[in-house]
Amino acid sequence: MGTLLLTDPGFARATEVGEREFVVRRLHEWTLLRSIAVNARWKPRDVLAASDWFQRTAELAGHLEGHDLFAPPPTTG
């Protein structure tokens, strides 16, 4: 399911497109999915604000397993 694309270093270059709303949103979601897949930084609020397509795709791929999206951020000190 696109795992090779998600982890490919050239992925960032493929996300350079014009200002078409749907394309920009979908590429943002693919980038978020990639961040989750490769354990890069991402924000739970971005997942919660993402489209239904993204949430289903991430859940079916198992990328959200073990993440509590509603937990408060950890505090330091």
C-alpha positions, -999 to 999 in steps of 0.1 A, spaced: 0 0 0 25 27 -10 49 20 18 79 23 -5 67 57 -16 61 68 20 97 59 30 115 70 -2 138 100 4 126 116 -29 91 118 -15 94 155 -6 103 164 -42 71 147 -54 50 170 -32 59 202 -50 28 213 -69 7 244 -75 -21 258 -53 -49 234 -62 -68 230 -30 -76 193 -32 -41 184 -44 -25 205 -17 -47 190 10 -41 154 -2 -3 159 -5 -3 174 31 -22 142 42 3 119 24 31 138 40 15 134 74 10 97 67 47 94 58 57 112 90 38 87 110 51 58 90 88 68 95 84 79 131 90 116 122 74 144 141 37 149 137 9 165 156 -23 146 167 -44 177 159 -33 173 122 -47 138 122 -79 149 138 -83 177 113 -75 155 83 -101 141 59 -120 109 64 -99 94 36 -68 101 56 -81 87 88 -94 55 72 -61 51 53 -39 56 83 -61 33 104 -62 5 78 -24 7 74 -20 3 111 -1 36 114 -23 50 142 -22 19 164 -10 27 198 -14 65 195 -38 82 218 -49 112 197 -70 126 225 -43 125 252 -30 159 264 6 167 252 33 156 277 45 182 301 81 187 311 93 195 346 
